[in-house]
Amino acid sequence: MAVKDEIEERLTAAFHPSVLTVVNESHRHAGHAGDDGTGESHFHITIRAEALAAMSRLARHRAVQKALGDLTSRIHAIALDIG
């Protein structure tokens, strides 16, 4: 399964978001530090979920990282837009 699909699956299961967009931006970082050559190293995630809305910014980021679990070790960079 592609990393993008795993991200979507895990975040959907954890938060039942009203909005979830996962964009693979790895091509923009080809040849840079952190590019492991897999084409799945950099992602931008936009998520809107009621469960996240009441949390502080730091708590939201921690909750998303926790939901992604071991995937974070396979990803060099994640940009988060959480609400």
C-alpha positions in Angstrom: 0.0 0.0 0.0 1.3 3.5 -0.8 2.2 5.7 2.1 -0.4 8.3 1.0 -3.1 5.6 1.3 -1.9 4.5 4.7 -1.9 8.0 6.0 -5.5 8.5 4.7 -6.6 5.2 6.2 -5.1 5.8 9.6 -6.3 9.4 10.0 -9.8 8.5 8.8 -10.0 5.7 11.4 -8.7 7.9 14.2 -10.6 11.1 13.6 -13.5 10.6 11.1 -12.6 13.9 9.4 -15.0 16.1 7.5 -12.0 17.1 5.3 -8.9 15.1 4.7 -6.4 15.9 1.9 -3.1 14.2 1.7 -0.7 15.5 -1.0 2.5 13.8 -1.9 5.0 16.6 -2.4 8.1 14.3 -2.6 8.7 15.3 -6.2 9.4 18.9 -5.0 12.2 17.6 -2.8 14.0 15.3 -5.2 17.7 15.3 -4.7 17.4 17.3 -1.4 18.3 16.0 2.1 15.7 13.6 3.3 14.8 12.4 -0.2 15.2 8.6 0.1 14.4 8.0 -3.6 11.1 6.2 -2.9 9.0 9.1 -4.0 7.1 8.9 -0.7 9.1 11.1 1.7 7.3 14.5 1.9 3.6 15.0 2.5 1.2 17.9 3.1 -1.9 16.9 5.2 -5.0 19.0 5.6 -7.4 17.6 8.1 -10.6 19.0 9.7 -12.2 16.9 12.4 -14.5 17.6 15.3 -12.3 15.5 17.6 -9.3 17.8 16.9 -11.2 21.1 17.0 -11.2 21.5 20.8 -7.5 20.6 21.2 -4.6 23.0 21.4 -2.4 23.3 18.4 0.3 21.2 20.0 -2.2 18.6 21.2 -3.6 18.3 17.6 -0.1 17.8 16.1 0.6 15.1 18.8 -2.7 13.4 18.1 -2.0 13.2 14.4 1.5 11.9 14.9 0.2 9.3 17.3 -2.4 8.2 14.8 0.2 7.9 12.1 2.3 5.7 14.4 5.2 3.9 12.8 4.6 5.7 9.4 6.4 8.7 10.8 9.7 6.8 10.7 9.2 6.2 6.9 8.4 9.9 6.2 11.0 12.6 6.2 8.6 15.6 6.4 5.0 16.2 7.1 3.4 19.6 6.8 0.1 19.8 8.8 -2.9 22.0 8.4 -5.1 21.0 11.2 -8.4 22.3 12.4 
